[in-house]
């Protein structure tokens, strides 16, 4: 039976409905008459007509709640939540993971930016505060096989915070918790993500939670420098409320930097987890940023963590084989392999990834984002606005010419970095301060290239200005 496009609400069920056959039905909900339509497979109910009071109730249903036919009546069915595991009663020991061993993103960045700079090795302390640096973290919960099985059945909300009853939040470092308003990111549709990449990442997490024991989902965000790949993943953490562990790739990293190492303390060898090990125990988003730069031996360590084994083999380090938390999702971000200085991922690792291409936003979407963000830096509607898809205002032509230059520079894969929307906002601020077009361009884009190689990039910048008749 075909669906009705004018349906007030639609509910899907894992099994065929027993109390309502396919076809139209007259139901009662709280004494009110409601007309419904059951699909031919008996697994979908559409509400096609209902009084205003019922419609209001339907709009206020909590995530996971749905109407279920019970004879001629409709009742609200709530999702079954597994019990929250109880923490074992024990005090932190000397082997507890210390927040000072972890390199994470303490301050989320804005959406688009030049190529990310190198970060400290994973073993370098990055405390949020002195108090946080001294805080000794307790060991995460040890989940049983029954816990892991139950965790797979926790529903994943379509929007907002994702429920994580099996994540031990006491064991998550404070700088791995990103607040809902800490990341400024504007999502946009792509060829593989028509609703935007953030909903696609949520689908990846949902699939990973359900099927990680059979076929894990490991997203690999690939795109040119400046598209906001890292900020996208931080925004996903902020939107979902998941713990966020970030490791930035650089030459010289070793497995011990990420997994942990033994230290001599009071005459005894004491093991301390690295960031990767801690994420495997605790759960959340484990983000490998600039993953192309990681040494191959380090990446091969992740092999068993990315397949159905879902484990971290550290028998040669501390004698452990660590099962991955059921809510751990491994996410990579990297530049395309045809960019200068970028190497390819090891084939075994690449074969375990779900590659997601993140291009620059289409120019019309970029203009829309720029106009919206320009309000925050004091640009008036008379200076820049969007009407009927076209830029208007006294600065409209400047922005059009500037973004034409930006598009041309982004197409050049030999450049050390690519300009983003942040540079366009900086350009607008410079123009507002009274600088002419050429000076504002040099301040925000041109000088950054000339500083790298004056002989090579000076002529390129002149060509860029000539292309829009600004020189």
Buried (B, 14 or more C-beta within 10 A) or exposed (E): BEEEEEBBBBBEBEEEBEEBEBEEBEBEBEEBEBBBBBBEEBBBBBBBBBEEEBBEBBEEBEBBBBBBBEEEBBEBBEBEEBEEBEBEEEEEEEBBBBBBBBBBBBEBBBBBBBBBEEBEBBBEEBBBEEEBBEBEBBBBBEBEEEBBEBBBEBBBBEEEEBBBBBBBEEBBBBBBBBEEEEBBBBBBBBEEBEEBBBBBBBBBBBBBBBEBBEEBBBBBBBBBBBBBBBBBBBBBBBBBBBBBBBBBBBEEBBBBBBBBBBEEEEEEEBBBBBBBBBBBBBBBBBBBBBBBBBBEEBBBBBBBBBBEBBBBBBEEBBEBEBBBBBBBBBBBBBBBEEBEEBEEBBEBBBEBBBBBBBEBBEEEEBBBBBBEBBEEEEBEEEBBBBEEEEBBBEBBEBBBBBBBBBEBBBEEBEBBBBBBBBBBBBBBBBBBEEBEBEBBBBBBBBEBBBEEEEEEBEEBBEEBBEEBEBE
